Amino acid sequence: PPAAVTEAALKLLESLLGNAVHHGKTTVCELAVRSSRDALKANLSDHGVGFDPKYTTWSPHTVRLVNDARQVDLHLSVQSDQKAGSRWELRWQA
């Protein structure tokens, strides 16, 4: 992927990992990244307390990172369940 995509993905993943530890109280995170010239896919999961994405207030920092990711066509999705952890997916396709 272009450098801007990689940079946006790394910054976002770093923030998500920090949030999982700080807010999710997790002790285990799993990260899988697949990259080629034309695609990037990253899956991040944790075994923390989880949250309800519909009722979460995002910090200005996280909002900025998500907006930066969108500007380079990096797509983000989340599945989370209270007491079952969270699963994030970042995708980019040329």
NUVEX-240940 format. One line per 8 residues: number of its first residue (from 1); their letters; for each residue z, y, x of N, C-alpha, C. Coordinates in Angstrom, 1 decimal. Layout:
BEGIN
NUM = a = Z:Y:X:Z:Y:X:Z:Y:X; ...
! end
This chain:
BEGIN
1 = ppaavtea = 0.0:-1.2:0.8:0.0:0.0:0.0:0.0:1.3:0.9; -0.4:2.4:0.3:-0.3:3.6:1.0:1.1:4.0:1.4; 1.3:4.8:2.4:2.6:5.1:2.9:3.5:5.8:1.8; 2.9:6.6:1.0:3.6:7.2:-0.1:4.2:6.2:-1.0; 3.5:5.2:-1.3:4.0:4.1:-2.2:5.2:3.4:-1.6; 5.0:3.0:-0.3:6.0:2.3:0.4:7.3:3.1:0.5; 7.1:4.4:0.8:8.3:5.3:1.0:9.0:5.5:-0.3; 8.3:5.6:-1.4:8.9:5.8:-2.7:9.7:4.5:-3.1
9 = alkllesl = 9.0:3.3:-2.8:9.7:2.1:-3.2:11.0:1.9:-2.3; 10.9:2.2:-1.1:12.1:2.0:-0.2:13.2:2.9:-0.6; 13.0:4.1:-0.9:14.0:5.1:-1.4:14.6:4.6:-2.7; 13.8:4.2:-3.6:14.3:3.7:-4.9:15.1:2.4:-4.8; 14.6:1.5:-4.0:15.4:0.2:-3.8:16.7:0.5:-3.1; 16.7:1.4:-2.1:18.0:1.8:-1.5:19.0:2.4:-2.5; 18.5:3.2:-3.4:19.4:3.8:-4.4:19.9:2.7:-5.4; 19.0:1.9:-5.8:19.3:0.8:-6.7:20.4:-0.2:-6.1
17 = lgnavhhg = 20.2:-0.5:-4.9:21.2:-1.3:-4.2:22.6:-0.6:-4.1; 22.6:0.6:-3.8:23.8:1.4:-3.8:24.5:1.4:-5.1; 23.7:1.6:-6.2:24.2:1.7:-7.5:24.8:0.3:-8.0; 24.1:-0.8:-7.5:24.6:-2.1:-7.9:26.0:-2.4:-7.3; 26.2:-1.9:-6.1:27.5:-2.1:-5.4:28.5:-1.2:-6.0; 28.2:0.1:-6.1:29.1:1.1:-6.5:29.5:1.0:-8.0; 28.5:1.0:-8.9:28.7:1.0:-10.3:28.8:-0.4:-10.9; 27.9:-1.3:-10.4:27.9:-2.6:-10.9:29.0:-3.6:-10.4
25 = kttvcela = 29.7:-3.1:-9.4:30.7:-3.9:-8.8:30.3:-5.3:-8.3; 29.0:-5.4:-7.9:28.5:-6.7:-7.5:28.9:-7.0:-6.0; 28.9:-8.2:-5.7:29.1:-8.7:-4.3:27.9:-9.5:-3.9; 26.9:-9.7:-4.8:25.7:-10.4:-4.4:24.5:-9.7:-5.0; 23.5:-9.4:-4.1:22.2:-8.9:-4.6:21.1:-9.7:-4.0; 20.1:-9.9:-4.7:18.9:-10.6:-4.2:17.7:-9.7:-4.3; 17.0:-9.6:-3.1:15.8:-8.8:-3.1:14.6:-9.6:-2.6; 13.5:-9.6:-3.3:12.3:-10.3:-2.9:11.2:-9.2:-3.0
33 = vrssrdal = 10.4:-9.2:-1.9:9.3:-8.2:-1.8:8.1:-8.9:-1.4; 7.0:-8.6:-2.1:5.7:-9.2:-1.7:4.7:-8.0:-1.6; 4.0:-7.9:-0.5:3.1:-6.8:-0.3:1.8:-7.3:0.3; 0.8:-6.6:-0.1:-0.6:-6.8:0.5:-1.2:-5.4:0.5; -2.4:-5.4:1.0:-3.1:-4.1:1.1:-3.3:-3.5:-0.3; -3.4:-4.3:-1.3:-3.7:-3.8:-2.7:-2.6:-3.9:-3.7; -1.5:-4.4:-3.3:-0.4:-4.6:-4.2:1.0:-4.6:-3.6; 2.0:-4.3:-4.4:3.4:-4.3:-3.9:4.2:-4.7:-5.1
41 = kanlsdhg = 5.1:-5.7:-4.9:6.0:-6.1:-6.0:7.3:-6.4:-5.3; 8.4:-5.8:-5.9:9.7:-6.0:-5.5:10.6:-6.3:-6.6; 11.4:-7.4:-6.5:12.4:-7.8:-7.5:13.8:-7.7:-6.9; 14.6:-7.0:-7.6:16.0:-6.8:-7.2:16.9:-7.3:-8.3; 17.8:-8.2:-8.0:18.8:-8.6:-9.0:20.2:-8.6:-8.4; 21.1:-8.4:-9.3:22.5:-8.4:-8.9:23.3:-9.2:-9.9; 24.5:-9.6:-9.5:25.4:-10.3:-10.3:26.6:-9.5:-10.7; 26.4:-8.2:-10.9:27.4:-7.2:-11.3:27.7:-7.2:-12.8
49 = vgfdpkyt = 28.4:-6.1:-13.2:28.8:-6.0:-14.6:27.7:-5.7:-15.5; 26.6:-5.2:-15.0:25.4:-4.9:-15.9:25.7:-3.6:-16.7; 24.7:-3.3:-17.5:24.8:-2.0:-18.3:23.8:-2.1:-19.4; 23.9:-1.2:-20.3:22.9:-1.1:-21.4:21.9:0.0:-21.1; 20.7:-0.3:-20.6:19.7:0.8:-20.2:19.5:1.8:-21.3; 19.6:1.5:-22.6:19.4:2.4:-23.7:20.4:3.6:-23.7; 21.6:3.3:-23.2:22.7:4.2:-23.3:23.2:4.7:-22.0; 22.4:4.6:-21.0:22.8:5.0:-19.6:22.3:6.4:-19.4
57 = twsphtvr = 23.2:7.2:-18.8:22.8:8.6:-18.4:22.5:8.5:-16.9; 21.3:8.7:-16.5:20.9:8.6:-15.1:21.3:9.9:-14.3; 21.6:9.7:-13.1:22.0:10.8:-12.2:20.7:11.6:-11.9; 20.8:12.9:-11.6:19.6:13.6:-11.2:18.9:13.0:-10.0; 19.7:12.4:-9.1:19.1:11.8:-7.9:18.2:10.6:-8.3; 18.7:9.8:-9.2:17.9:8.6:-9.7:16.7:9.1:-10.5; 16.9:10.1:-11.3:15.7:10.6:-12.1:14.6:11.1:-11.1; 15.0:11.8:-10.1:14.0:12.3:-9.1:13.3:11.2:-8.4
65 = lvndarqv = 14.0:10.1:-8.0:13.4:9.0:-7.3:12.4:8.3:-8.3; 12.8:8.1:-9.5:12.0:7.5:-10.5:10.7:8.3:-10.7; 10.9:9.6:-10.8:9.7:10.5:-11.0:8.8:10.5:-9.7; 9.4:10.4:-8.5:8.6:10.3:-7.3:7.8:9.0:-7.3; 8.4:7.9:-7.8:7.7:6.6:-7.9:6.6:6.7:-8.9; 6.8:7.3:-10.0:5.7:7.4:-11.0:4.5:8.2:-10.5; 4.8:9.2:-9.7:3.7:10.0:-9.1:2.7:9.3:-8.3; 3.2:8.1:-7.7:2.3:7.3:-6.9:2.0:6.0:-7.6
73 = dlhlsvqs = 2.1:6.0:-8.9:1.8:4.9:-9.8:2.6:3.6:-9.5; 3.8:3.8:-9.1:4.8:2.7:-8.9:5.5:2.5:-10.2; 5.4:1.4:-10.8:6.0:1.1:-12.1:7.4:0.4:-11.9; 8.3:0.8:-12.7:9.7:0.3:-12.6:10.1:-0.2:-14.0; 10.7:-1.4:-14.0:11.3:-1.9:-15.2:12.6:-2.5:-14.9; 13.5:-2.6:-15.9:14.8:-3.1:-15.7:15.2:-4.0:-17.0; 15.9:-5.0:-16.7:16.6:-5.8:-17.7:18.0:-5.9:-17.2; 18.9:-5.6:-18.1:20.4:-5.7:-17.8:21.1:-6.1:-19.0
81 = dqkagsrw = 22.2:-6.8:-18.7:23.1:-7.3:-19.8:24.5:-7.1:-19.3; 25.3:-6.5:-20.1:26.7:-6.3:-19.7:27.3:-7.7:-19.4; 28.0:-7.8:-18.2:28.6:-9.0:-17.7:27.7:-10.0:-17.1; 26.4:-9.7:-17.1:25.4:-10.6:-16.6:24.5:-10.1:-15.5; 24.8:-8.8:-15.1:24.0:-8.2:-14.0:22.7:-7.6:-14.4; 22.0:-7.2:-13.4:20.7:-6.4:-13.7:19.6:-7.0:-12.9; 18.4:-6.9:-13.4:17.2:-7.3:-12.7:16.2:-6.2:-12.8; 15.7:-5.7:-11.6:14.8:-4.6:-11.5:13.5:-5.1:-11.0
89 = elrwqa = 12.4:-4.6:-11.4:11.1:-4.9:-10.8:10.3:-3.6:-10.6; 9.8:-3.5:-9.4:8.9:-2.4:-9.0:7.5:-3.0:-8.7; 6.5:-2.4:-9.3:5.1:-2.9:-9.2:4.1:-1.8:-8.8; 3.2:-2.0:-7.9:2.1:-1.1:-7.7:0.9:-1.9:-7.4; -0.2:-1.5:-8.0:-1.5:-2.2:-7.9:-2.6:-1.1:-7.6; -3.4:-1.4:-6.6:-4.5:-0.4:-6.2:-5.5:-0.4:-7.3
! end
